[in-house]
Amino acid sequence: MCDDTMTSRIGRPMILVGLMFAIACGKQVPPSRSPAETKPAREDKNPRTQVSDGHESAKLAGGHSDGEGDQVSDLDRPVEELFGAGCEHGVKTFECDECRYEMGVVKVAPCLVEGGLIRIAQAVMRTVEAPLALTGEVRFDERRVTHLAPRTDGVIRAVHVQLGDRVKGGQALIEVDSIVLGDAQGEYLVARASLELAARTLERQQALRREGVSSQREALEAGQAFEAADIRVRAASERLLRLGLDTSDLKSLGGASRLGSARGRLVVRAPIDGRVVEMHAVAGEAAKAGESTMVIGETDPVWVLADLYEDNLGTVQDRLGKGPVAAVVTVKAFPDQEFLGTLDLLGSVMDRESRTVKARVSAANPDGKLRPGMFANVKLGLPGDDVVLAIPRPALMIDEGRSFVFVPHHGDFWVRRPVRVGREWDGWVEIKGGIQAGQKVAADGAFLLKSDVLRSKMGAGCAD
């Protein structure tokens, strides 16, 4: 039986192995053999029957023997023979906690399956996928990245962030001293002063006009001067905004009579939330208009722009028309890791020299391992024409070059059976022989069953 309390306290990998061995290995120290039991076997013309007394039936059934070199593997024997054989302990071998592993048999408690430690799958008919291999380059998702550059020449006076920092939209990043900006700020202040004077003049002329002291012409001239001053203010403010001044800075500038040391100081702010992924800003260096000083963006997800050759374009385009195409991305830096993605766009223009079209794959990158600029290999999961019998990849076990799976026999007993395998794709393995469609197999967790069957290789045999 399974102890749920123990399972909750002990790590999952340890409890897996512990449960299996508690179920299948419950060993006792066998009694010592008497000299009579170890006397040499009688000669026989058939080498397979030359076994010691008391072990003849056990060896023929795959039980214990003094030599295992000539023993027939359980993978080469019929299931009926395995479950019909008896062992030296006077019971059916598959029922013996000490000997069943020699038959390739494992006893699996129901709680292991019910708890999800061992998952049962079925051999099913599936269409073989024909993955298409492409090469490409990791790029930023252009919708999630922005390059920051001052809009006027100047000198960097302060840098408020570092490479790798997360920033919020509107946060001050760098400050640049700019002569052009200083001149524009001066023009703006002059225009505002002229506007204020024109506003007071217009107000006075309108009051005099109401009292009949001023002429209508003087009132109209005052109104025209006010409109001209207002136009100059708006033009000066628009110029400041084009130079990169923030709206909030413009409002505070409008209420200031003197700029002091802040004159010509441009504060470059983050336009979006993100992380500083590139940085070229150093205090004291000259900043050129239009030249990037830093890059802010997100690296999850990223794009992989792969080269799709012309002869494969039709097939991929037809498949893409039915919906997004699954893709797997790998890079040299992490050769054992696969990054799942989706092909969502094909370029509209073919490169004349390479005769390729850019295929855009959006790949998840939660750990930031995929870095823009990396060379990448891409496999597109395209359906093939063959329908074959297949099982999930975790169900396939291999020992000494032989492939096998674990199938249920009766009750809690499972037995390993040899299979012939073919192609692999997207977590599935083609089965060419050994089991039939609909056959149940142990999938996730099958390695526990394998460990129990092969325990003799780890020095866990009995009655040596």
matplotlib code that plots the C-alpha trace (Angstrom):
import matplotlib.pyplot as plt

x = [0.0, 1.1, 1.7, 0.2, 1.7, 5.2, 4.6, 3.8, 7.0, 9.6, 10.7, 8.9, 11.9, 12.9, 9.4, 9.1, 12.0, 11.2, 7.7, 8.7, 11.4, 9.1, 6.5, 8.8, 11.9, 10.8, 13.8, 14.8, 18.2, 17.9, 19.0, 22.5, 22.9, 23.9, 26.8, 24.3, 22.6, 25.8, 27.2, 28.2, 25.5, 25.3, 26.7, 24.2, 24.7, 22.5, 24.5, 21.3, 20.4, 23.8, 22.6, 23.2, 20.7, 17.7, 18.0, 17.1, 13.6, 14.6, 17.2, 14.9, 12.3, 14.8, 15.3, 18.6, 21.7, 25.4, 26.0, 23.9, 25.8, 23.7, 20.4, 17.6, 16.3, 12.8, 12.4, 12.8, 10.3, 6.5, 4.5, 2.7, 6.0, 7.1, 4.0, 3.9, 7.5, 8.3, 11.3, 13.4, 11.2, 8.4, 6.0, 5.4, 8.3, 6.2, 4.6, 8.0, 9.2, 12.8, 12.7, 10.0, 12.4, 14.2, 11.0, 10.8, 7.8, 7.0, 4.2, 2.7, 0.5, -2.7, -1.8, 1.2, -1.2, -3.9, -1.4, 0.0, 3.4, 3.0, 0.8, -0.8, -1.0, -2.1, -0.5, -2.5, -2.5, -1.0, 0.1, 3.9, 5.1, 7.9, 9.8, 11.4, 14.8, 15.7, 18.3, 17.9, 18.7, 17.2, 15.8, 13.9, 10.1, 9.9, 6.6, 8.3, 11.5, 12.5, 15.8, 16.4, 18.3, 18.4, 16.8, 19.5, 23.3, 24.7, 26.8, 25.6, 25.6, 23.9, 22.9, 20.2, 20.0, 22.3, 22.4, 19.8, 17.6, 13.9, 12.3, 8.8, 7.3, 8.1, 11.1, 14.1, 17.0, 19.7, 20.2, 21.8, 23.0, 22.1, 22.8, 20.0, 17.5, 18.7, 18.1, 14.7, 13.8, 14.9, 12.7, 9.8, 10.2, 10.4, 7.3, 5.4, 6.5, 5.2, 2.0, 1.5, 2.1, -0.2, -2.9, -2.7, -2.7, -5.8, -7.6, -6.8, -7.9, -11.1, -11.9, -11.1, -13.2, -16.2, -15.8, -15.5, -12.0, -10.2, -11.0, -12.1, -8.9, -6.7, -8.8, -8.4, -4.7, -4.4, -6.4, -4.2, -1.0, -2.3, -3.1, 0.4, 2.0, -0.1, 1.0, 4.6, 4.2, 2.6, 5.3, 8.0, 6.4, 6.0, 9.7, 10.6, 8.4, 10.1, 13.5, 12.4, 11.1, 8.4, 5.0, 5.3, 8.7, 7.1, 4.4, 6.9, 9.1, 6.1, 5.8, 9.5, 11.0, 14.5, 16.0, 19.3, 21.4, 18.5, 18.6, 19.4, 19.1, 17.2, 15.8, 15.4, 12.6, 11.5, 8.6, 7.6, 8.0, 10.8, 14.4, 17.6, 19.0, 21.7, 23.4, 25.8, 25.4, 28.4, 28.4, 30.7, 30.4, 29.0, 25.5, 24.5, 21.0, 19.5, 22.3, 21.0, 22.2, 20.2, 17.7, 14.7, 12.6, 11.4, 13.1, 10.1, 9.0, 11.6, 11.4, 13.5, 13.8, 14.5, 15.4, 12.8, 13.8, 11.6, 11.0, 9.4, 7.5, 4.3, 4.0, 4.6, 2.3, -0.5, 0.0, 0.1, -3.2, -4.8, -3.4, -0.2, 2.5, 4.3, 8.1, 11.0, 14.1, 17.5, 20.8, 24.4, 24.6, 22.0, 22.2, 20.0, 17.1, 14.3, 12.4, 8.8, 7.5, 5.0, 5.5, 3.0, 4.3, 6.0, 7.8, 6.3, 9.6, 12.0, 15.7, 17.2, 20.6, 19.7, 16.2, 14.7, 11.8, 12.0, 9.8, 9.0, 8.8, 7.7, 9.4, 8.8, 11.9, 10.9, 14.5, 16.1, 18.4, 17.6, 19.5, 19.1, 21.9, 22.2, 22.3, 19.4, 18.1, 14.4, 12.2, 8.7, 6.2, 4.7, 2.3, 3.5, 1.5, 2.1, -0.2, 1.6, 1.3, 2.9, 3.4, 4.5, 8.3, 8.5, 7.0, 10.0, 12.8, 16.2, 18.6, 21.8, 20.5, 17.1, 13.9, 11.0, 7.8, 5.9, 2.4, -0.1, -0.8, -3.2, -3.9, -1.0, 1.5, 3.3, 5.8, 8.2, 7.9, 10.2, 9.2, 10.7, 10.8, 11.0, 10.8, 10.5, 8.7, 7.2, 7.3, 6.0, 7.8, 6.7, 6.2, 6.9, 6.2, 5.8, 2.5, -0.9, -3.0, -4.9, -2.3, -1.8, 1.7, 3.4, 4.4, 5.6, 7.2, 8.1, 11.8, 10.8, 9.6, 12.8, 14.9, 13.2, 13.6, 17.3, 18.2, 20.4, 22.8, 23.0, 23.9, 20.4, 20.0, 18.9, 20.2, 23.5]
y = [0.0, 3.6, 6.0, 9.4, 11.1, 9.9, 11.0, 14.5, 14.8, 13.2, 14.4, 13.0, 11.3, 9.5, 8.3, 7.0, 4.7, 3.9, 2.8, 0.6, -1.2, -1.5, -3.2, -5.2, -5.9, -6.9, -9.2, -11.6, -13.2, -16.7, -19.6, -20.8, -23.8, -27.1, -29.0, -31.3, -28.4, -27.1, -30.4, -30.3, -31.0, -34.2, -34.0, -33.5, -33.3, -30.1, -27.2, -25.4, -28.3, -28.4, -26.8, -27.5, -29.8, -27.9, -25.3, -27.1, -25.9, -22.4, -22.0, -23.3, -20.8, -18.0, -18.3, -18.3, -20.1, -20.0, -18.7, -16.2, -16.1, -18.7, -17.6, -16.8, -13.2, -12.7, -10.5, -13.6, -15.8, -16.0, -14.3, -17.6, -19.2, -16.3, -16.4, -20.2, -20.7, -21.5, -20.4, -22.1, -20.8, -23.1, -20.5, -19.0, -16.8, -13.8, -14.0, -14.1, -10.8, -12.0, -13.5, -11.8, -9.3, -12.1, -12.6, -8.9, -8.7, -5.8, -5.5, -2.0, -0.8, 0.9, 4.0, 4.7, 5.0, 6.8, 9.3, 10.0, 8.7, 6.2, 7.2, 4.7, 5.4, 3.5, 2.6, 4.5, 5.2, 8.6, 10.6, 10.8, 14.4, 15.3, 18.1, 20.6, 21.8, 25.5, 27.8, 31.4, 34.1, 35.1, 38.6, 40.9, 40.9, 44.3, 45.0, 44.8, 46.8, 50.4, 52.2, 55.4, 58.2, 62.0, 64.1, 66.7, 66.7, 67.3, 65.9, 63.2, 64.7, 62.0, 58.3, 57.1, 53.4, 50.4, 47.6, 45.0, 47.3, 47.2, 50.6, 52.0, 54.1, 57.8, 57.1, 59.4, 57.5, 60.0, 63.7, 65.5, 69.1, 70.6, 74.0, 73.7, 72.8, 75.7, 78.1, 76.6, 77.0, 80.7, 81.3, 79.6, 81.9, 85.0, 83.9, 83.3, 86.7, 88.4, 86.5, 87.7, 91.3, 90.9, 89.5, 92.4, 94.9, 93.3, 93.3, 97.1, 98.0, 96.1, 97.9, 101.3, 100.4, 99.7, 103.1, 104.8, 106.1, 103.8, 103.3, 100.1, 100.0, 100.0, 97.1, 95.1, 95.7, 94.5, 91.4, 90.7, 91.1, 88.6, 86.0, 86.4, 86.0, 82.9, 81.3, 82.0, 80.2, 77.2, 77.0, 77.2, 74.6, 72.2, 72.6, 71.7, 68.6, 67.6, 68.0, 65.4, 67.6, 65.8, 67.4, 67.6, 69.4, 71.8, 72.7, 73.4, 75.4, 77.6, 78.7, 79.3, 82.8, 81.6, 78.2, 78.5, 75.4, 73.5, 75.4, 73.1, 70.0, 67.3, 64.4, 61.3, 59.1, 55.5, 55.3, 51.8, 49.4, 47.0, 46.0, 47.8, 45.2, 47.4, 50.5, 52.9, 55.9, 57.1, 60.4, 62.9, 61.4, 63.3, 62.2, 62.4, 63.0, 59.7, 57.5, 54.9, 55.3, 52.3, 49.7, 48.9, 45.8, 42.4, 39.1, 36.9, 36.0, 36.5, 36.1, 33.6, 34.7, 31.5, 31.1, 29.1, 27.9, 28.4, 24.7, 24.3, 27.6, 26.1, 23.3, 25.6, 28.3, 25.7, 24.4, 27.9, 28.7, 26.1, 27.8, 28.4, 25.8, 24.3, 24.8, 23.8, 26.1, 24.9, 26.8, 25.8, 27.4, 25.0, 21.9, 19.7, 22.2, 22.8, 26.1, 25.7, 28.2, 28.9, 29.9, 32.8, 34.7, 34.2, 37.1, 38.7, 39.2, 36.6, 37.3, 37.3, 35.9, 33.2, 32.4, 32.2, 33.8, 34.8, 32.6, 34.2, 32.0, 33.4, 31.4, 31.4, 32.6, 32.8, 32.3, 34.7, 32.0, 33.0, 36.1, 38.3, 37.6, 33.9, 31.4, 29.0, 25.8, 25.5, 22.4, 23.0, 20.3, 19.5, 16.6, 13.7, 11.2, 8.0, 6.8, 4.4, 2.8, 5.0, 5.4, 8.3, 8.6, 8.2, 4.7, 3.4, 1.9, 0.7, -1.8, -3.1, -1.9, -3.6, -1.6, -2.6, -1.4, -2.4, -3.7, -4.9, -8.6, -9.2, -7.6, -5.4, -7.3, -5.7, -7.3, -5.9, -6.8, -6.2, -3.8, -2.7, 1.0, 3.4, 7.1, 9.7, 13.0, 15.5, 13.2, 10.1, 6.9, 4.7, 1.0, -1.5, -4.6, -6.2, -4.7, -3.9, -0.8, -0.2, -1.9, -0.2, 0.8, 2.5, 6.0, 8.6, 6.8, 3.7, 4.2, 3.1, -0.2, -0.5, 0.2, -2.6, -5.2, -4.4, -4.2, -7.3, -5.1, -2.9, -5.7, -6.3, -9.9, -12.6, -16.0, -15.6]
z = [0.0, -0.6, 2.3, 1.2, 4.3, 3.3, -0.2, 0.9, 3.0, 0.8, -2.6, -5.5, -7.2, -4.0, -3.2, -6.8, -6.4, -2.8, -3.6, -6.5, -4.5, -1.6, -3.8, -6.0, -4.0, -0.5, -0.1, 2.6, 3.1, 1.5, 3.6, 3.1, 0.8, 2.0, 0.3, -1.3, -2.9, -4.5, -5.8, -9.5, -12.0, -14.0, -17.5, -20.3, -24.1, -24.2, -22.7, -21.7, -19.2, -17.5, -14.3, -10.6, -8.7, -7.4, -10.1, -13.3, -13.6, -12.4, -15.1, -17.9, -16.6, -16.4, -12.6, -10.7, -11.8, -11.2, -14.7, -16.6, -19.8, -21.6, -20.1, -22.5, -22.1, -21.0, -24.1, -26.3, -24.5, -24.8, -22.1, -21.3, -20.5, -18.3, -16.2, -16.1, -14.8, -11.2, -9.1, -6.5, -3.7, -4.7, -6.2, -9.6, -10.5, -11.2, -7.7, -6.0, -4.7, -5.1, -8.5, -10.6, -12.0, -13.9, -15.9, -16.8, -14.5, -12.1, -9.6, -9.7, -6.9, -8.0, -6.0, -8.3, -11.3, -9.4, -8.0, -11.5, -10.8, -13.6, -16.6, -18.8, -22.6, -25.6, -28.9, -31.5, -35.2, -35.9, -38.9, -39.1, -39.1, -41.6, -39.8, -42.1, -40.9, -41.3, -40.1, -38.8, -36.4, -33.1, -33.1, -30.8, -31.1, -32.9, -31.2, -27.7, -28.3, -28.8, -29.6, -27.7, -29.3, -28.6, -31.2, -31.1, -30.7, -27.2, -24.4, -22.0, -18.5, -16.4, -16.8, -14.4, -15.3, -15.9, -18.3, -17.3, -15.2, -15.5, -16.3, -16.4, -19.1, -18.5, -16.3, -16.7, -18.3, -19.4, -19.5, -22.4, -22.6, -26.0, -27.4, -29.9, -27.2, -25.1, -28.0, -28.6, -24.9, -25.0, -28.1, -26.3, -23.2, -25.4, -27.2, -24.0, -22.7, -25.9, -25.5, -22.0, -23.0, -26.0, -23.7, -21.3, -24.2, -25.7, -22.4, -21.9, -25.4, -25.1, -21.8, -23.4, -26.4, -24.1, -22.5, -25.9, -25.3, -27.8, -31.5, -33.0, -35.1, -32.0, -30.5, -33.7, -33.9, -30.2, -31.1, -34.1, -32.0, -29.4, -32.1, -33.6, -30.2, -29.5, -32.8, -32.0, -28.6, -30.1, -32.8, -30.1, -28.0, -30.9, -31.7, -28.2, -28.3, -31.6, -29.9, -27.3, -24.4, -22.5, -22.1, -18.4, -18.8, -21.2, -18.7, -16.0, -18.4, -19.2, -15.6, -15.1, -15.4, -15.5, -16.5, -14.8, -15.1, -16.5, -19.8, -22.7, -20.5, -22.3, -20.2, -22.3, -20.8, -21.4, -23.9, -22.7, -19.8, -20.3, -19.6, -20.7, -23.0, -24.8, -23.6, -25.2, -23.0, -20.9, -19.0, -20.7, -24.2, -27.1, -28.2, -31.9, -33.0, -34.3, -32.8, -30.4, -26.8, -25.4, -26.3, -24.1, -24.7, -23.6, -24.6, -24.0, -26.5, -29.3, -33.0, -35.0, -38.6, -40.6, -44.2, -46.1, -49.6, -52.6, -53.2, -49.7, -49.8, -51.3, -48.7, -45.7, -47.0, -47.5, -44.0, -42.5, -44.2, -41.9, -38.8, -36.9, -37.4, -34.4, -34.4, -32.2, -31.9, -30.7, -30.3, -29.8, -26.4, -25.0, -27.2, -24.9, -24.6, -27.0, -27.2, -28.4, -30.9, -33.6, -37.2, -37.7, -40.8, -44.1, -45.8, -48.9, -50.7, -51.8, -51.5, -55.1, -54.1, -51.6, -53.1, -49.7, -47.9, -44.2, -42.0, -38.7, -35.6, -32.3, -29.5, -25.8, -23.9, -20.2, -18.9, -21.4, -22.8, -26.4, -27.1, -30.2, -32.6, -31.9, -34.7, -34.4, -35.9, -36.5, -37.1, -38.5, -37.7, -41.1, -41.4, -43.6, -45.7, -43.6, -40.8, -38.5, -35.1, -32.4, -28.7, -26.6, -26.4, -22.6, -23.0, -25.0, -22.9, -24.1, -22.5, -24.2, -27.6, -27.3, -27.3, -25.1, -23.4, -20.3, -20.8, -18.2, -17.9, -15.1, -11.8, -10.7, -12.8, -15.7, -18.1, -20.5, -24.2, -27.1, -29.9, -33.2, -33.6, -36.6, -36.9, -34.1, -34.2, -31.7, -28.7, -30.6, -31.7, -34.6, -33.6, -36.4, -34.4, -31.0, -29.9, -31.6, -31.8, -28.6, -26.4, -23.1, -22.2, -19.2, -20.4, -17.9, -15.0, -17.1, -16.0, -12.5, -13.9, -15.9, -12.8, -10.9, -13.7, -14.2, -10.5, -10.8, -12.8, -9.8, -7.5, -6.3, -7.4, -5.0, -4.0, -5.8]

ax = plt.figure().add_subplot(projection="3d")
ax.plot(x, y, z, "-o")
ax.set_aspect("equal")
plt.show()
